[in-house]
Amino acid sequence: MTYFILFLAILAEVIATTALKASESFTKLVPSVVLVLGYGVSFYLLTIVMRSMPTGVTYAIWSGLGIVLISLFGYLFANEKLDLAACIGMSLIIAGVVVINVFSKTISH
């Protein structure tokens, strides 16, 4: 259940970050509301996850996967380009998340 809640926190963060750009510096009402609510939900869900998972590990997974998902969203839907260095860097982020989840003894499996 912890990983499901973490996934929801990541999803809320991705939605909020997408709304961040669409808010045009808080000049558009609907994206601005989505932004504030999305980050609020994400941080609330993170507090639940941190009851059973260390803060550093939680944040590493949340931020790492958030970076990758936002970058992929930008590439697929906003015509933002990713060069080879960006793709390699995101691959390393994914590898780090996998190493934490598969090999770390700081989280229960």
N, C-alpha and C positions, 0 to 999 in steps of 0.2 A: 504494500500500500504506500510506503514511503516513496518509492520510485515513481508511482503513478502521480502522487501529489507534486513531486519534483517536476515531472513532465508537464503538469498543468501550470506550475510556476514559470517554467521556461516558455510555454505557449503564451501565457499572459504577457511575459516580458517581450516576446517577439511582436505580439500585436501592439503593445504600447510603443515600442521602438519604431514600428512602421508608422504609427499615428504621429510620432514625434516629427517626422519629416513632413507628413501631410498637414500638420497643424500650422505650418508656415509661421514659426515663432509665436505660437499661441494666438494667431489672428483669425483662425478658423475654429468655430465653436465645437462642432461635433468631433473632429479629430483631437482637439484639446481635451475634451471630456473623456474620450476613449483612452488617451494617453495617461491621464491622472488615474482613472479607474484601473487600467491595465497594470500600471506599476504598483498601485495599492494592493490589488489582488495578488500579484506576483510576490511582493514582499511579505504579505500575510501568509501565503502558502509556504514561503521559505521558513518562516518562524515555526511552522508545524513540522517541516522536514528536519529542522535543527534540533528538535526534541530527541531524535534518534540517530542523527548523523552529525559528525563533527562539522563545525562551521567552515573550515578551510576546504574540506572535501565537497560540501554542499555548494559553496561558492564557485569552486573550480568547475564542477559539472554544470551549474546553472549558467555561469558566464561563458564558458567554453562552447557549450552547445548553442547558447544564444547567439554568439558571434557567428558560428557556422550557419545557423538557420537564417539569420538576418542577411548574411552575405549571399546565401543561395536564393533567398526571396528577391533580393535586389537584382541578382543576375537573371533570374527567370521571369520576373514580372515588372521590373523597373528599368530594364535595359542598362544596368550597371555592369561594367566589365570587371573581370577578375583575371589578373595576369598569373603567370606561372608561379611567381614567388608567393602570391596570395593563396593559391591552391595548395602549395607545399606547406605553407604556414598553417592553414586550416587542417590539413592532413595530420600535422604534428599535434594540433589541439585535440583532434579526435583520438589519436593514438594515446595521448596523455589521459584522456577520460577513460579509455579502455583499460589502460594500465592500472589506474586507480581502482576501477570497479572489479577487475579480475584478480589483481595481485595484492592490493592493500589490505592489511589486517586492521586498519582503523575503522572500517565499516563492516557491518555484518552482512553476510551473503545469504 
